[in-house]
Amino acid sequence: MSIVASEILSRMNERRVLEYIQRHGPKSRPEIVRGSGLSSPTVSKATDALIGEGLLEEAAPNPEAFGRPAKTLRLSSRTTNVLGVVIDAGVCTVDRAGFDGLRQEDAAHQFPTADGYEALLEEIQSRVEQIRRADPQSTFRGIGVSVPGLLNLKTGQIETSPNLHLLDGQNLQSDLQARLGLRCIVLQESHALCLGERFCGPAHDIDDFVLLDMSTGLGMGVVSNGQLLTGSSGLAGEIGHITINTQGIRCGCGNVGCLETVATDTAFVRRSAEALGRQIDLRDALKLYRDENPLVRTAAAETSEWMAIAMSSTINIFNPSQLVIHSQLLHVDSDLYQKTIASACKRSLRASFRDCRVHLSVADKRRGAIAGIIQHLTDCWAPSVAQLKHSVVGRSRFSPSEDGND
Ligand SMILES: [Zn+2]
């Protein structure tokens, strides 16, 4: 076996160990051997390499356990750090987390979204530098960014962001990397939510599921065979821009009658405002819903019917084992949620719906941005078997010392 081939094989074994702990939590070496199917010497070599790179940490055995308990290995919580940024139309956040994905709440920054692109970059840079200055001993491996809009993975540009046009045509990844000297990965927000669910939700052990984001816009993240489906240029899953009414209202994408205009929390607010004859925001609309305002209840019922159509279309197209729903409207009332599920069931192919578990999301974009950079660093460590099979990535190396650490 050539040196290069044996090096790739070692890396892939290390990745299997890393993924095993990402999926199952802290484990001892014997447990990893039993669960991963790797030999004891291979696990020992892989864990030594991952500890050396600061991606795994050894935890002391529990002194109260019977016998001679083995040391537990867990994902690094302090040695290796990542940053997560969420850019939204009104508010942005910058979070710090360990390689285990746990956010350090005392390091979180939240600030109003600037009204220009350069000012937005300045603000993010300033917050990131504050976090790094506060802990100069720590290593930061990279930064994940969740953005609204259509992100082209071939060019790195945001094609258009219907709800935040200051991002249109910008290459946020290269601009932030240049300013921060940190590896940066930008994710379309529905894809970020999808990865967040994979890391911390009920879908964490599932290789085929779909997340349907029906909040501000209507987006979708699809995990198939354990991989996020991106399409040829990262634009896969834009179910929101399917025309459902040729005479409908104009969508942020420029077309008219898109599904996004009728099947989102935003559509619920618009219908409620039209019925009430005054401007309101989502918080107002949800409060009026809880107060049983009949006009707002009617707006919610109409919106939820279109949400059911979006759900049944997704189930029919992808036949997922789980469908994860992200919507504040459907979170507000379990009766409304159950009615929406019943309608989606009626509109779906019976066999596809029967095989699909539908549930509300537990992740948010902040977790998604952090999950995105951890997934990227894992992919850079070594390709997964599925990636090799589909030739999604070429040989990629990640060395912490290359990444502008403090
Ligand atoms: Zn559209």
Residues whose N, C-alpha, C, O or C-beta is under 5 A from the ligand:
A	BS01	ZN	G240 H241 C251 G252 C253 N255 C258
